[in-house]
Amino acid sequence: MKGIMVMRNPSMPDIVFLTADKEFVGHMNQLAISKKLTTEQEVDKDQLDISIATHYFSPIVASYASLDNELHLPYASIRTKNDFLFVLKQCDDHLYIAVNGDGSESEVFLQRKLQVLHRLVEFYYGPISDQLRPESVSERQRVWEELARLIDTWTELYGKEQCFLVEAIERLQVNQTVNEICIGALETVLRKFRSVGEKYAVHAMLMVDAKLLALYSSRKASELQSSDILITTLLATSFCHTKERLQNLLTQSMHQYEWPENSTHNQHLSSNSDEYLSAGDGGSDDGSSYYSTNNDSDNGTSEMDTVLRTEVKACPAKSRLLANTEDKGAAGGGTSSDSLSDCEAEFSKEAFFTPPVSASPSKPRSKSLRVQEAYSSKDSKHSAQSLSVAATVSLFGSVAASENLKSDRRDFVRMPAFLQLPNCSCAPHVMQFVPVLPGTTMVIVSQVRVQLAKIISNALYIVNLICQRKSDVTDVQLGFSLRTLPEALENVVKQICEHAKKFKTSGMLKHQSELKECWQHVKRFGLQGYLDTGKTTAVSPRLEAALSEMNRLLKVIFKARYFNVKSSPESVSKQYAEAIKESQYLLRESLFHYQQYLTIKAQRNITMTTYLEDFPGLVHFIHVDRKTDQITAPSLGASDALHEENRGQNPAALVKEKVWSIVPMMHEYLMQGNYTAAVRQGDFYFSYYLYFEDVTGKLVAAQRQIKMEHTDIPGILTGTFFKDLVHRCFPGIPPGFVRCCELLCIHLSVVPIQYVTAHARRLCASLWETSGEVTAPVNLL
């Protein structure tokens, strides 16, 4: 019995998002019928009426607002006599409420769920969270269904994937050969996208289940943040879900995966394109001469002003290899090989790079490839369940009608997103999710001009700081004196007005004129005098109203720039769809022979396979590098899947249960200021360590012990807990000079404590060795 709702305007509550399961809907409907608010004939058994939810939750919202305004002590949760649990979280102007009536979800879990939902809203809409509730009822239903489906996907991943349990990225540990194939293919795909007009395609990723297989980025691109990559993993799992598991692979015959011998697509790649040699064609195991790559790079200069969030069916034309497209030109585009060469010459001004785990290209080997023409999977039908906002809400555009929402398969999903870049908290981007193989998804990230978004996000951040109670503003948020805020705000207002003049539209000129006038009101109502007073001084009503109006105008300008256009196409061009199809085809034929390998690695992803022998008594461990937010841990899912029928006798299931119960407990200890904790429960001994290292790998002690009880829950989707912790423990030290790491070990309870600590030190040193970085044994205690 579960439900989530988001409300705005506590004085007159207005629901902007609502989702609930059938049990909660039935319970609320029965209450409404018993109070004669509705009748059995009027009630909808599948959906909860907004008016009924507003009637019952308005008192909770009103009491929350009263406690917050009068005592500055709003409650975080409510538990009723019938064991209903209500968890509340204020995020910006909205109040998030989660309800659980069957005891299946704890308070900490519901807090995390609400913060993840808020992060999803930011990812979809940036600062314009009002887009959660479109005017049209049908559009609103599609938006709410999509967000509810993402929350359900997150709940599923949180319950089975360790990377979502601790909120960190899990890299798929593959051999050098597969890594080179992936990086080479992604490079070719990015060049192809740029050749058909996607000038700002700057990142390409491959996901396998919930793990990151490969990431390829332009050198001029801003670095992707860990939270955005984890959100992308969540979206890829939701859009392109697979049920391919290890036990299925062990029962399938190999003839299902053989390529046709007489395929009409047996072709040689052209001499000016990348060449690949699959394992089935006699490639060497070490990958020493696996593929060649041109020195083509990207240097996009055009702006993409309007991009539709849409679900796209690829063109029915016969797929061709990218190499042939580069020779003959993309279908419908009339691009000749000469023009493409000119384009590649322009790209060559900039180089590409890949993360440190990637290998560099080798010398070319001339070899023909046989191409698999047909690709089918029973799991592809699952993607029909992802009725996405990608089909209904447009970035830089209005809501568009979706097409073929219930089709058995979508060739790709194109959607907008607002990423959190280091210099902009809501940078507009466009993302393409392309299914490649069962469980394997390609993601292309294209950047839109971000200058105005950066300025507006800075202005919103300053306004929100001023509106907060001074006692609530932390040194981590501030970073500078409050007295300098008026000058900084005036500068960003001038920059916004200058950018607004460039659009030369009556609406934008009106907005910038209103913003100038509002800023004059803010200064006239005593902004500087308020900031010069002490922390106990409250903001005057007139100044508060002026700041609220300024906040609204900033969002109006952002929305006018990035959400509203006069018309939006219902699909991408034929040339673009053909490029998607060919990129999808290239990746399929490149990774076809490694399909089973990737599926197994996704469920048994660990390079340190001898840890049970090297560390006697060690049952399991989780190590998270919080500088890069990457997790290293033995997999628990494969064995659990193989023993589905004997779950009660499966040791892996028992270990998994212990891990999922101990991680939240250790994080609670961490928030209380305990950086080392040890707990003995039955047959197991749990030890947790949070430690800091400098750039040389040497252990460093925190300059001060910090309690983080009233902050966000530890994680990267729920906030910036670990970055704030490092900043507060090491004030004055620039970011990146101190590495924060977590280590959780599970030993048998018979192992003496001195061996437990010795194992922790050796384990950290071993993980340094496998990571390829400087090794240094660490004294954790």
C-alpha positions in Angstrom: 0.0 0.0 0.0 2.1 2.8 -1.3 1.7 6.3 -2.8 3.7 9.4 -3.6 2.4 13.0 -4.2 4.0 16.4 -4.8 2.2 19.5 -3.7 2.8 23.2 -4.2 1.4 26.3 -2.4 0.9 25.0 1.2 -1.7 27.6 1.9 -3.9 26.3 -0.9 -2.5 22.8 -1.7 -2.3 21.9 -5.3 -1.2 18.5 -6.4 1.2 18.5 -9.3 2.1 14.8 -9.2 0.3 11.7 -7.9 1.0 8.0 -8.1 -0.4 5.2 -6.0 -0.8 1.4 -6.2 -4.1 -0.3 -6.3 -4.2 -1.1 -2.6 -3.7 2.6 -1.6 -6.2 3.8 -4.3 -8.8 1.3 -2.9 -8.2 2.4 0.7 -8.6 6.1 -0.1 -11.7 5.4 -2.2 -13.3 3.5 0.7 -12.5 6.3 3.1 -14.1 8.8 0.6 -17.2 6.7 0.2 -17.6 6.2 4.0 -17.3 10.0 4.5 -19.8 10.5 1.6 -17.4 12.5 -0.4 -18.2 10.3 -3.4 -20.2 7.3 -4.4 -19.3 3.8 -5.6 -20.7 4.7 -9.0 -18.5 7.8 -9.3 -15.3 6.4 -8.0 -12.5 5.2 -10.4 -11.1 1.9 -9.1 -7.8 2.3 -11.0 -7.0 5.9 -10.2 -7.1 8.1 -7.1 -9.1 11.3 -7.7 -7.1 14.4 -7.1 -9.9 16.1 -5.2 -10.1 13.2 -2.7 -6.3 13.2 -2.2 -6.3 17.0 -1.7 -9.1 16.7 0.9 -7.2 14.2 3.0 -3.7 15.6 2.7 -4.5 19.3 3.0 -4.4 19.1 6.9 -1.0 17.5 6.8 0.4 20.1 4.4 -1.1 22.9 6.4 0.4 21.7 9.7 3.7 21.2 8.0 3.7 24.7 6.8 2.6 26.1 10.2 5.5 24.3 12.0 8.0 25.5 9.4 6.9 29.1 9.4 6.3 29.6 13.1 8.8 27.3 14.8 11.2 26.5 11.9 10.9 22.8 12.9 8.8 21.0 10.4 8.3 17.3 10.9 10.0 14.8 8.7 7.6 11.9 9.2 4.3 10.9 10.7 3.2 7.5 12.0 -0.4 6.8 12.7 -2.1 4.3 15.0 -2.9 2.0 12.1 0.9 2.0 11.2 0.6 4.3 8.2 3.9 6.0 7.6 4.0 9.5 6.0 7.4 10.9 5.0 7.7 14.6 4.0 10.5 16.5 2.2 10.5 20.1 1.2 12.3 20.7 -2.1 12.3 24.2 -3.5 8.6 25.3 -3.7 7.2 21.8 -3.6 6.4 19.4 -0.8 7.0 15.8 -1.5 5.0 13.2 0.5 5.5 9.4 0.5 3.0 7.1 2.1 3.4 3.4 3.1 0.7 1.5 4.8 1.9 -2.1 4.8 5.2 -1.7 6.6 7.3 -2.8 3.6 9.3 0.4 3.3 11.2 2.1 6.1 11.4 5.8 6.8 15.0 6.1 5.4 14.0 4.3 2.2 11.0 6.6 1.7 13.3 9.7 2.3 15.6 8.3 -0.4 12.8 7.6 -2.8 11.5 11.2 -2.5 15.0 12.7 -3.1 15.4 10.4 -6.1 12.1 11.6 -7.5 13.2 15.2 -7.0 16.4 14.4 -8.8 14.4 12.9 -11.7 12.2 16.0 -11.9 15.3 18.2 -12.1 16.8 15.9 -14.8 13.6 16.2 -16.9 12.6 19.8 -16.3 15.5 21.7 -14.8 14.2 24.5 -12.6 10.7 24.5 -14.2 9.2 21.8 -12.0 5.7 23.2 -12.8 5.9 21.2 -16.0 5.1 18.2 -13.8 1.4 19.1 -14.3 0.5 19.9 -17.9 -2.8 21.5 -18.6 -4.1 18.6 -20.8 -5.4 15.7 -18.8 -4.1 13.1 -21.3 -0.7 14.7 -21.3 -0.6 14.9 -17.5 -1.5 11.2 -17.3 1.4 10.3 -19.6 3.9 12.4 -17.7 2.8 10.9 -14.3 2.8 7.4 -15.7 6.4 7.8 -17.0 7.7 9.2 -13.7 5.9 6.5 -11.8 7.4 3.9 -14.0 10.9 5.3 -13.4 10.3 5.2 -9.7 9.3 1.6 -10.0 12.4 0.9 -12.0 14.6 2.6 -9.4 12.9 0.6 -6.6 13.6 -2.6 -8.5 17.3 -1.7 -9.2 17.7 -0.5 -5.6 16.6 -4.0 -4.4 18.9 -6.0 -6.6 21.9 -3.8 -7.8 24.6 -2.8 -5.3 25.5 0.3 -7.4 22.0 1.7 -6.7 22.1 0.6 -3.1 25.2 2.8 -2.4 24.5 5.1 -5.3 27.7 4.7 -7.3 28.7 3.8 -10.9 29.6 0.2 -11.6 32.0 -0.1 -14.6 31.8 -3.4 -16.4 35.2 -5.0 -16.2 35.9 -6.4 -19.7 39.1 -7.4 -21.5 41.1 -5.0 -23.7 39.7 -6.4 -26.9 36.1 -5.7 -26.1 37.0 -2.3 -24.7 38.8 -1.3 -27.9 35.8 -2.5 -30.0 33.4 -0.4 -27.9 35.5 2.7 -27.9 36.2 2.5 -31.7 32.5 1.9 -32.4 31.4 4.8 -30.3 33.9 7.1 -32.0 32.5 6.1 -35.4 28.9 6.7 -34.1 29.7 10.2 -32.9 31.3 11.1 -36.2 28.2 9.8 -38.0 25.9 11.8 -35.8 27.9 14.9 -36.6 27.8 14.2 -40.3 24.0 14.4 -40.3 23.7 17.6 -38.4 24.0 16.7 -34.7 26.9 19.1 -34.3 27.0 19.0 -30.5 27.0 15.2 -30.0 29.7 15.1 -27.4 29.2 11.9 -25.3 28.5 8.3 -26.3 27.9 5.5 -23.8 27.2 1.8 -23.8 25.2 0.3 -20.9 24.8 -3.3 -20.1 22.0 -3.9 -17.7 22.7 -1.4 -14.9 26.4 -1.1 -15.5 28.6 1.2 -17.6 30.5 -0.6 -20.4 32.1 2.3 -22.2 32.1 6.1 -22.2 33.6 8.1 -25.1 33.7 11.9 -24.9 34.9 14.9 -26.9 37.8 16.7 -25.3 35.9 20.0 -25.5 32.9 18.5 -23.8 32.1 19.2 -20.1 32.7 16.2 -17.9 29.6 14.1 -17.2 28.8 14.1 -13.5 28.4 10.7 -11.7 24.8 11.4 -10.7 23.9 12.1 -14.4 25.5 8.9 -15.5 23.6 6.9 -12.8 20.3 8.6 -13.8 21.1 7.7 -17.5 21.6 4.1 -16.4 18.2 4.2 -14.7 16.6 5.6 -17.9 18.3 3.1 -20.1 17.1 0.2 -17.9 13.6 1.6 -18.0 13.4 2.2 -21.8 15.3 -0.9 -22.9 14.8 -3.5 -20.2 15.8 -7.1 -20.7 15.0 -10.3 -18.8 18.1 -12.1 -20.2 19.6 -13.8 -17.2 22.5 -16.1 -16.6 20.4 -19.2 -16.2 18.8 -18.5 -19.6 22.2 -18.4 -21.3 23.2 -21.7 -19.8 20.1 -23.4 -21.3 20.2 -21.9 -24.7 21.8 -23.7 -27.7 24.5 -22.0 -29.6 22.8 -22.3 -32.9 20.5 -19.5 -31.8 23.4 -17.1 -31.9 25.1 -18.2 -35.2 25.3 -15.7 -38.0 24.0 -16.6 -41.4 26.7 -18.0 -43.6 25.3 -16.7 -46.9 24.3 -13.3 -45.7 23.9 -10.8 -48.4 25.6 -8.2 -46.2 29.0 -9.8 -46.3 30.9 -6.7 -47.2 34.4 -5.2 -46.8 34.6 -1.9 -44.9 35.8 1.0 -47.1 39.4 1.9 -46.9 38.7 5.3 -45.2 36.6 3.9 -42.4 37.2 2.2 -39.1 37.9 -1.5 -39.5 36.9 -4.1 -36.9 37.6 -7.8 -36.5 35.2 -9.8 -34.4 36.4 -12.7 -32.3 34.5 -15.0 -34.7 36.7 -14.0 -37.5 40.0 -15.0 -36.0 40.8 -11.9 -33.9 43.6 -12.2 -31.5 42.8 -12.5 -27.8 45.1 -9.8 -26.7 43.6 -7.2 -29.0 47.1 -6.0 -30.0 46.0 -5.2 -33.6 42.3 -5.1 -33.3 41.1 -2.0 -35.1 42.3 1.3 -36.6 40.8 4.7 -36.2 41.0 7.8 -38.2 42.2 11.0 -36.6 38.8 12.6 -37.2 37.5 14.7 -34.4 34.5 17.0 -33.7 34.1 20.7 -33.6 30.5 21.5 -33.8 29.6 25.1 -34.3 25.9 25.2 -35.0 23.2 25.7 -32.3 20.3 23.3 -32.0 17.4 25.4 -30.9 14.5 23.0 -30.9 14.6 19.3 -30.1 11.5 17.2 -29.7 11.3 14.6 -26.9 9.9 11.9 -29.1 9.7 8.1 -29.5 11.0 7.4 -33.0 10.5 4.5 -35.4 13.5 4.1 -37.7 13.1 4.3 -41.4 12.1 1.0 -43.1 14.9 1.4 -45.6 17.5 -1.4 -45.7 20.3 -0.8 -43.1 23.8 -0.2 -44.3 27.1 -0.1 -42.6 28.5 3.2 -41.6 31.4 2.7 -43.8 29.2 2.5 -46.9 27.3 5.6 -45.7 30.6 7.5 -45.5 31.3 6.6 -49.1 27.9 7.0 -50.7 26.3 9.6 -48.4 23.5 9.3 -46.0 20.1 8.4 -47.4 18.0 11.5 -48.3 20.8 13.9 -47.3 22.8 14.0 -50.6 26.1 14.0 -48.7 28.9 13.1 -51.0 32.2 11.5 -50.0 34.0 14.8 -50.8 31.7 16.8 -48.6 32.1 14.3 -45.8 35.9 14.5 -46.1 35.6 18.2 -45.7 33.5 17.7 -42.7 36.1 15.3 -41.2 38.8 17.7 -41.9 37.0 20.2 -39.8 36.5 17.7 -37.1 40.2 16.9 -37.0 40.9 20.2 -35.2 39.8 18.5 -32.0 40.7 15.1 -30.5 38.6 12.6 -28.6 39.5 10.9 -25.4 38.2 8.1 -23.3 38.4 7.4 -19.5 41.6 6.0 -18.1 40.4 2.4 -18.3 40.2 2.5 -22.1 43.0 1.3 -24.3 44.5 3.3 -27.1 43.9 2.3 -30.8 46.2 -0.2 -32.4 47.4 -0.6 -36.0 44.9 -1.4 -38.7 44.2 -4.9 -39.8 42.5 -5.5 -43.1 39.7 -7.9 -42.7 36.2 -8.4 -44.0 33.2 -8.6 -41.8 30.1 -10.6 -42.1 27.1 -8.6 -41.0 24.1 -10.0 -39.2 21.1 -8.7 -41.0 18.3 -9.8 -38.7 18.2 -9.1 -35.0 15.3 -10.2 -32.9 14.7 -10.9 -29.2 11.8 -11.8 -27.1 12.9 -9.2 -24.6 12.5 -6.3 -27.0 8.8 -6.4 -26.4 9.3 -5.2 -22.9 10.2 -1.8 -24.2 6.6 -1.3 -25.2 5.9 -0.8 -21.5 8.0 2.4 -21.4 5.3 4.9 -22.4 7.7 7.8 -22.0 7.5 11.5 -21.5 10.0 11.2 -24.3 6.9 10.8 -26.5 4.9 13.7 -24.9 7.1 16.5 -23.6 9.5 18.5 -25.8 12.5 20.4 -24.7 12.5 23.8 -26.3 9.1 22.8 -27.6 5.5 22.2 -26.6 3.8 18.9 -25.9 3.5 16.7 -28.9 1.3 13.7 -29.6 3.0 10.4 -29.2 3.0 7.8 -32.0 2.7 4.1 -31.7 2.9 4.2 -27.9 2.0 0.6 -27.6 4.1 -0.8 -30.3 6.1 -4.0 -29.6 9.4 -2.3 -30.0 10.9 1.2 -30.2 14.1 1.6 -32.3 15.2 4.5 -30.1 14.0 7.1 -27.7 15.0 10.8 -28.1 14.5 13.0 -25.1 15.7 16.3 -23.5 17.6 16.4 -20.2 19.0 19.0 -17.9 22.4 17.8 -16.7 24.4 19.1 -13.7 27.7 20.4 -15.2 30.4 21.8 -13.0 29.5 25.4 -14.2 25.8 25.0 -14.6 23.3 23.1 -12.5 20.7 22.7 -15.3 22.5 22.5 -18.6 20.1 21.6 -21.5 21.1 18.5 -23.4 19.4 16.0 -25.8 19.8 12.2 -25.2 19.2 9.3 -27.5 18.7 5.8 -26.1 19.3 3.1 -28.8 18.8 -0.6 -27.9 21.7 -2.6 -29.4 21.4 -6.2 -28.0 19.3 -7.6 -25.2 20.5 -5.7 -22.1 22.9 -3.5 -24.1 21.9 0.1 -24.8 23.8 2.9 -26.6 23.3 6.4 -25.3 24.2 9.6 -27.2 24.4 12.9 -25.4 24.2 16.1 -27.3 24.8 19.5 -25.7 22.7 22.6 -26.5 24.1 26.1 -26.1 24.2 26.5 -22.4 25.3 30.1 -21.8 21.8 31.6 -20.9 20.9 28.5 -18.8 24.2 28.9 -16.9 23.4 32.6 -16.1 19.8 32.0 -15.1 20.8 29.0 -12.9 23.3 31.2 -11.1 20.7 33.9 -10.6 18.2 31.4 -9.2 20.9 30.1 -6.8 21.6 33.5 -5.5 17.9 34.4 -5.1 17.3 31.1 -3.2 20.2 31.8 -0.9 18.8 35.3 0.0 15.3 33.8 0.6 16.6 31.2 3.0 16.9 31.9 6.7 20.4 33.1 7.4 20.9 30.5 10.1 20.2 27.8 7.5 22.8 28.9 5.0 25.9 26.8 5.4 29.5 27.7 4.5 29.4 24.9 1.8 26.4 26.7 0.1 27.9 30.1 0.5 31.5 30.2 -0.4 31.5 34.0 -0.3 30.1 36.8 1.9 26.4 37.5 2.0 27.1 41.2 1.5 28.5 40.6 -2.0 25.2 38.9 -3.2 23.5 42.1 -4.5 26.5 43.0 -6.7 26.6 39.4 -8.1 22.9 39.4 -8.7 23.0 42.7 -10.5 25.7 41.4 -12.8 23.7 38.3 -13.8 20.5 40.4 -14.3 22.4 42.5 -16.8 23.8 39.5 -18.6 20.3 37.9 -18.8 18.8 41.1 -20.3 21.6 41.3 -22.8 21.0 37.7 -23.9 17.2 38.3 -24.0 17.7 41.2 -26.5 19.3 38.8 -29.0 16.1 36.8 -29.5 14.2 39.9 -30.7 10.8 38.5 -29.8 8.1 40.6 -28.2 7.6 38.1 -25.4 11.3 37.9 -24.5 11.7 41.7 -24.6 8.7 42.0 -22.3 10.2 39.5 -19.8 13.6 41.2 -19.7 11.9 44.6 -19.1 9.8 43.1 -16.3 13.0 41.6 -14.8 14.8 44.9 -14.8 11.8 46.6 -13.1 11.6 43.8 -10.5 15.3 44.1 -9.7 14.8 47.8 -9.0 12.0 46.9 -6.6 14.3 44.4 -4.8 17.0 47.0 -4.3 14.5 49.7 -3.2 13.0 47.4 -0.6 16.2 47.1 1.3 18.1 44.1 0.0 21.5 45.4 1.0 20.3 46.5 4.5 18.8 43.1 5.1 22.1 41.3 4.2 24.1 43.6 6.4 22.1 42.7 9.5 22.6 39.7 11.9 21.4 36.1 11.3 18.3 36.5 13.5 16.8 39.3 11.3 13.9 38.2 9.3 13.3 39.4 5.7 10.6 42.0 5.3 7.3 41.0 3.6 7.8 43.5 0.8 11.3 42.3 0.0 10.2 38.7 0.3 7.4 39.3 -2.2 9.8 41.1 -4.6 12.3 38.2 -4.4 9.5 35.7 -5.1 8.5 37.7 -8.2 12.0 37.8 -9.4 12.4 34.1 -9.0 9.2 33.6 -11.0 10.4 35.9 -13.8 13.8 34.1 -14.0 11.9 30.8 -14.5 9.6 32.4 -17.1 12.6 33.5 -19.2 14.2 30.1 -18.8 10.9 28.4 -19.9 10.5 30.8 -22.8 14.0 30.1 -24.1 14.1 26.3 -23.6 10.5 25.1 -23.6 8.3 27.2 -25.8 8.4 27.2 -29.6 5.7 27.8 -32.2 5.9 24.4 -33.8 7.5 21.0 -33.1 8.0 18.2 -35.6 6.5 14.9 -34.6 9.5 12.9 -35.6 13.1 13.4 -36.7 14.2 13.6 -40.3 14.6 10.5 -42.4 18.3 11.2 -42.7 18.7 11.3 -38.9 16.6 8.2 -38.4 18.7 6.4 -41.0 21.9 7.4 -39.1 20.4 6.0 -35.9 19.6 2.7 -37.6 23.1 2.4 -39.1 24.8 3.2 -35.8 22.6 0.6 -34.1 23.5 -1.9 -36.8 27.2 -1.3 -36.5 27.2 -1.8 -32.8 25.2 -5.0 -33.1 27.6 -6.6 -35.6 30.6 -5.4 -33.5 29.3 -6.8 -30.2 27.3 -9.8 -31.5 29.9 -12.4 -30.7 30.3 -11.0 -27.2 26.6 -10.9 -26.3 26.8 -13.9 -23.9 30.1 -12.6 -22.5 28.7 -9.2 -21.7 25.5 -10.7 -20.1 27.6 -13.0 -17.9 30.0 -10.2 -17.0 27.1 -8.0 -16.0 26.1 -10.5 -13.4 29.6 -11.6 -12.3 31.5 -8.3 -12.5 34.7 -8.6 -10.4 38.4 -8.7 -11.4 39.5 -9.9 -8.0 38.3 -13.5 -8.3 40.5 -14.9 -5.6 39.5 -12.7 -2.6 37.9 -15.7 -0.8 41.3 -17.5 -0.9 43.4 -14.4 -0.2 41.3 -13.2 2.7 40.1 -16.3 4.7 36.8 -15.6 6.4 35.9 -12.6 4.2 32.5 -13.2 2.8 31.8 -10.0 0.9 33.0 -6.5 0.5 32.0 -3.2 -1.1 34.5 -0.5 -1.9 33.4 2.9 -3.2 35.7 5.7 -4.4 33.8 8.8 -3.7 36.0 11.0 -5.8 34.9 9.2 -9.0 31.8 7.6 -7.4 32.8 4.1 -8.7 32.0 0.9 -6.9 34.0 -2.3 -6.7 32.2 -5.3 -5.2 31.7 -9.0 -6.0 28.5 -9.7 -7.7 25.6 -11.2 -5.8 23.0 -11.6 -8.5 24.2 -14.5 -10.6 24.3 -17.1 -7.8 20.9 -15.9 -6.6 19.4 -16.3 -10.0 20.8 -19.8 -10.5 19.2 -21.0 -7.2 15.8 -19.5 -7.6 14.1 -22.7 -6.6 16.3 -23.1 -3.5 16.3 -19.5 -2.3 15.9 -20.4 1.4 19.1 -22.6 1.2 21.1 -20.2 -1.0 24.0 -18.6 0.8 24.2 -15.8 -1.7 20.7 -14.8 -0.9 21.5 -14.7 2.8 24.6 -12.5 2.1 22.5 -10.2 -0.1 19.9 -9.8 2.6 22.6 -8.9 5.1 24.2 -6.4 2.8 20.9 -4.6 2.1 20.2 -4.3 5.8 23.7 -3.2 6.9 24.4 -0.5 4.4 21.6 1.9 5.6 22.7 1.2 9.2 26.3 2.1 8.5 25.2 5.3 6.7 23.2 6.3 9.8 26.4 5.8 11.9 28.2 7.9 9.4 25.7 10.8 9.6 26.2 10.8 13.4 29.9 11.4 12.9 31.3 7.8 13.2 33.7 7.2 10.4 34.5 3.6 11.6 31.9 1.1 12.8 31.8 -2.6 13.6 28.8 -4.7 14.3 28.5 -8.4 15.1 25.2 -10.0 14.1 24.8 -13.8 14.4 27.3 -15.6 12.2 28.7 -12.4 10.6 30.9 -9.5 11.6 30.4 -6.2 9.7 33.0 -3.5 9.6 32.7 -0.1 7.9 35.4 2.4 7.2 35.3 5.9 5.8 38.8 7.2 5.1 40.6 10.0 3.3 43.7 9.9 1.0 45.7 12.6 -0.7 46.7 12.5 -4.3 49.6 10.1 -3.6 47.4 7.6 -1.9 48.6 8.4 1.6 46.1 8.3 4.4 45.2 11.7 5.8 43.2 12.4 9.0 40.2 14.7 8.9 41.0 18.1 10.3 37.7 18.1 12.3 35.1 15.5 13.0 31.8 16.5 11.4 28.2 15.3 12.2 26.0 15.4 9.1 22.7 14.5 10.8 20.6 17.3 9.2 21.8 16.9 5.7 20.9 14.8 2.7 21.1 11.0 2.8 24.6 9.7 1.7 24.6 9.1 -2.0 24.8 11.0 -5.3 21.2 10.9 -6.4 20.0 12.2 -3.1 22.4 15.1 -2.9 26.1 16.0 -2.4 26.7 14.4 1.0 30.2 13.2 0.4 31.4 16.3 -1.4 30.0 18.4 1.5 31.6 16.1 4.0 35.1 16.4 2.4 34.7 20.2 2.2 33.7 20.5 5.9 36.4 18.0 7.1 39.1 19.8 5.0 38.2 23.5 4.9 40.4 25.5 2.6 41.7 22.6 0.6 40.7 22.8 -3.1 38.4 20.1 -4.4 40.1 17.0 -5.9 43.1 17.1 -3.6 41.5 14.7 -1.0 39.9 11.4 -2.0 37.1 10.0 0.1 36.5 6.2 0.1 34.1 3.8 1.7 34.9 0.2 2.6 32.3 -2.3 3.9 33.6 -5.8 4.8 31.5 -8.8 5.9 33.5 -11.5 7.7 32.5 -14.7 9.5 32.0 -13.9 13.2 34.7 -16.4 14.1 37.4 -14.2 12.5 39.4 -12.3 15.2 39.2 -8.5 15.0 42.9 -8.1 14.3 42.5 -10.2 11.1 39.5 -8.1 10.1 41.4 -4.9 10.2 44.4 -6.5 8.5 42.2 -7.7 5.7 40.8 -4.2 5.3 44.3 -2.7 4.9 45.4 -5.4 2.4 42.1 -5.2 0.5 42.5 -1.5 -0.1 46.0 -2.0 -1.4 44.8 -4.8 -3.7 42.1 -2.6 -5.1 44.6 0.1 -5.8 46.7 -2.4 -7.7 43.7 -3.5 -9.9 42.7 0.1 -10.5 46.1 0.9 -12.1 46.7 3.8 -9.7 49.5 4.3 -7.1 49.4 1.6 -4.5 49.7 2.4 -0.9 48.7 0.2 2.1 46.2 2.1 4.3 46.0 2.0 8.1 42.3 2.3 8.6 42.2 2.3 12.3 
